[in-house]
Amino acid sequence: MSYKYGMAALNLEMTDLVPRTEYSVTGHYELIKKLTGIDGTMPGKAGEAALAITKQWEFSINWNILIGGGIFGKWQTSMGHAVYAHGGTDRNDHIYCPFVDEKEAFDFDPYEKFGEVDVAEWTKNFNEHYQSQQNYYSDIVNMTGVYTTCMSGLIAMFGWDLLLGCAGVDPKRFGEFTDRYCEWMMGFFNALSKSDSPVVMIHDDIVWTEGAFIHPDWYRKYVFPNYKKMFLPLIESGKKILFTSDGNYTEFLGDIADCGVDCFVLEPLTDMRLVADKYGKTHSFIGNADTRILLYGTKQQIYDEVKRCMDIGKNCPGFIMAVGNHIPANTPVDNCLYYNDFYMQLRKR
């Protein structure tokens, strides 16, 4: 498996084998050590470990972004973080919000606080990020992209409590702020459109586990029209646009498709059967095995989950297999091995 298979899927070309990618398994050092002998916890070995697992597990694409919450500086809320990474290095008990109340959030001016986006500088940054992936993962579809597109940017700045407060107190003013935020973000998208990366990742957590957390009409007034503006230069430059959201965005599949994306990246909650039936000949899609089954399931349950995904996706030329919400470091090694074995057994079309 290789770049050839990944690009074939993104171009909706049927291949003899279903390509795959995975998330977070590059930090599952116990698994990688068992498979390759490389100890990713040793100084200077993390990158070698990541490269080794992508080769052994035959990745065809590499999920990646450049723009994240760091662009907000002191105006980013810290909501804390539970243990996820190996050794609990990502645990964060420091919780604070730089905004006093909803009024301060409504009045916030991204241009005043952050300045205008320097398109030439950020084009250079995107190119350097993309090229660094190309240099390291030489036979995988690489990309660069944006994490804080719209809703994820508001979550990063305000945190959940203030964001939901803004949406409840005055959804119109919150929408007007969303428009201003997206207007400022447009500079990054103009830069991304000028970058060398033919494939771009657009991430935005627009929903929760059960779906929309604001009335759907609000999204259709303030989120998707901004997507169309931001994605247009990417479309005009010929980029393949991959869209990722956590949670269940089934109700918005049509809205997102209408914004011009080429590929849906899915957690298990979004209805992959519906994606395949409605968009399987026109769009690529990635997913969506349930990580909870790898964490807690039996060998048979893991097989059944891989088979479910393959039964849905195999007839669609753009299907790419993945565990839809990551393979974290606490996933039992044997279950990871079962999962990979079953993927290898079932990937032939």
N, C-alpha and C positions, 0 to 999 in steps of 0.2 A: 504494500500500500504506500501511497506517496502523494506528492503534489498533483500528479496526473489524475488520481482518483478524486481528490478534493475539488479540483477545478472542474472536472467532469460533472460532479454533482451540482456545483454552483451554476454550471451552464446547462443543467437539465439533460445531461447525456447519460444514458443507461450504461452501467459498467457490469462486469461479471461478478464483482464483489461489492458489498455495501461498505463504504468507507466509514471511518470513525474518528471521533475526538473524545477527550475527557477533560474534566476540570478538577484541579486540586490534587489529583493523584501524583503529580510531580513533587508534591511535598509529603507523600506517604513514604517516609524513609525506611520503615521496617519492611514494607513490601519491596521497595526498590533494592534494598540490600539482599533480600532473599533471592530476587530474580537475577541480579547483576553482580553482587558482591560489593557494590559501591556504597559507602556510608555517607549519606548526604548531610549528616549532622557534623561531620568533620570540617574544619576550616577550609574554605575554597572548594568544597566538594558538592555544594547544592546544585550548581549549574550542571555539573557533569552528571549528577543523579537524574536531574530533570530531562536532560538530553537522552540518557540511556533508556528511560521508561517510554519516552515518545517513540524511540526507534523500536524497542522490543514489542510495544503494543501497537505499532504501525499506525500512528496518528497520520491523518491526511490534512487536517487543518489545526491551527493554533490560535485559540481565542485570545485576543489581546486588545487593550486600549492604552491610550496615553493620558488623556484628560480625566482627572478625578477630582475628589473634594479638595485636594491641596491647592487648587487655584483660588480658593476663597480665603486663604490665610486665617487671620484672627476671626473672621466672620463665619467660621464653621462650627456647628454645634457638635459636642462630644456626647453621644448617647450611651457610652460604655460598650463593652464587647465581651461576650462569653468566650470560653476556651474553644478554639476550633483547630488552630494550627498545631503541628508537632511540638510537644513540650509546653504548650500553653503560652507561647510567646506573644500571642495576640490578645491576651486578656487585658481589659482596660476598665478600671473602676472609677476613673475620673470623669464625672458627668457635669456638664455645664452648657449653658446657652448664652451666646453673646447678645441676644435680643431681650429687651425688657418685657415687651408685650406685643399684641397684634398690631397696634398703631405703628410702632417702630418698624415692624416687618413690612407693613403696607407702604411706608414712606421710604424704604430703603432704595437707594439709587445705585445699581451696579456700576454705571459709568463713573459716578463720583467716587466710589470706594475702590474700584478695581482699575479704572481707566479703560480706554478703548483697546480692543484686541489688536495687536500688531500682526496682521495677516502674513506678512513676509517672514517674520520671526517664527510664527507658529507653523508655517509651511515647512520651514527648515527643521523645526523640532519633530514634526510628524515624519519627515523623510528620514531623519536620524534614527527615530524609534523603529520605523519599518525596516530600515537597512540593518539595524542591529539584530532584529529577528531573522532576517534573511541570512546574515552572516553565521548565525548560530544554528538555526533550524533550517538547514539548506534544502531539504526535500519535503517541505510541508507548505501548505498555503498559509502564508503569514499575513498580518494585517496590523493596522493601527486604528485608533478610533476614540470615541468619547463616551464616558460613563455618565456624566452629569448632564444629560441632554436637556431635560425639562424637569419632570417630577423628581428624579433622583438628585438634581441640583438643589431643589427646594428642600428636600429631606435633609441633605447635607448641611445646608445653611441653617434651617430652622429647627430641625429635629421633629419627631412625630407629634409631640404634644402641641407645640406652637403651630405647626402646619395644620393640624386638624382644627385647632382653635381659629386660625385665620379662615379656613374654609367654612366653618360653622358660623362665625360672627358676621362675616360679610363676603359671601362667595364672589360678588361682583368685583370688589376691590382686590380680592385675592387673585381673581382672574386677570385684572389689569396689571397687577404686579407680575404675574406669570408671563404676560405679553412683553413687559419690559425686560424681564430676565432673558427670554428667548431672543429678543432683539439684540441684547448684548452677546449672547452665545453665538449669534449668527457669524461673528468674526471667526470663531473656531471652525465652523462648518465651511466657510469660504476658504480657509487655509487648508482644511482637510480635502476639499475638492481639488486643490492645486497640488496635492502631494503625489508621490510616485506610487503609493499603495493602490493596486487595482481593486482590492477588497477592503471594506471598512466595517468596523463594528460600532453599532449605535446601541447603547444600553440606556434603559429608562425603566425603573421600577414603578409602573403606573397602577399596580393593583396589589391586593393582599391575597391570602390563601383562598378566600371566598369570592374574590373579584374586586370590583371598583370600591374604593373607600370614600369617594365623592360621587354625587349623582352623575350618571353617564352623560346627561346633557351638558354638564360642566366640561367634561373632557372634550366633547364634540364642539364646544364653543371656544375653548382656550388651549387645549393640548394639540389635537390633530391638525387644526389650521396652522399652528406654528411648526409642526413636523413638516408639513408640505413646503413651507418656506425654507426651512433648514435643509431638507433633503434635496430640494430642487438643484442646487449647484452640484451635488454629488451625482445625481441622475444625469445632468447635462455633461458631466465630465466622464461618464461611462463607468463609474464605480459599481461594484456589486455591494449592495447594502444588506448587511446582516443585522437583524433587530433582536435584542434580548430584553426580556422583562422577567423578574421573579413572579411567583404567584400564578393566578388563573386569569389569563387575559382572553379567554375564549370569546366573550361578548364583544371584544374589540378587534377581532381578527380582520373583519371586513374594513374597518376604519384604518387599520395599520397597512393592510394591503393597498388601499386607495392612496396612501401616502408615498407609494413607490418602492417599498422594500422588496428585496429579492429572496430573503431567507428568514424564516421564523426560528428562533432559538427558544426551546420549550422546556419548562419544568414539567414534572408529571401531572400537575394540576390542569394545565391547559389541554384541551381535548385534541390529542394528536390524530385520532380517527377522523374528526371533522376536518382538520387541516389536510389530511391525505385525500379525503373525499372531495373537498371543495377546491383545494389549491395544489394538489399533488402533481398536476401536469404543468403548472405555471410558476410554482415557487419551490425553492428548496426548504427543507426543515431539518432541525437537529434535535435529537432527543430520543425518548424521554423516560428512560428507565428510572425507577424510583429508588433513590439512595437508601430509603428506610428498609427496603427489602434486602439490600446488601448488608446493612447494619445488623438486622435482626432476623432475617429470613433463613429458611432451610435451603439446602442445595437445590431441591426440587422447586421451591418458590423462586429462586434466582433464575433457574432455567425457564420457568413459566413467564417470568417478567421479560427476559431477553426475547423469548419467542413471541410474546405479545407485541413488542416493538417491531420485530422483524416481520411479523404477519401483516402489520399495518403498513410498514414502510417499503418493503421490498419491491412492490410494483410501481413505486414512484422514483423517477430517475434522480431526484434531488435529495433523497433521504440520506442522512448521515447519522450514524448511531452514536449515542452518548448516554451516560447517566445524567439525567436532567437536572439534578441539583447537587452535583459534586460527589467525589469520592474522598471524604476527609480522612485524616490520619488515624482516626479511631475505628475505621472500618476493619473488621477481622481480615487478616491476610488471606486465610483460606477462602473466604467469600469473594475477595477480589480475584483470586485465581480461578474460582468457579465461574465468575462472571466473564472473565476473559476467555476461558475455555469455551463457554457456550457461545460467545460472540464469534469466535473462530469457527466453531462447528456450523453455525447458522448463517454466516455472512454470504454464502454463495447464492446467487440469484438463480 
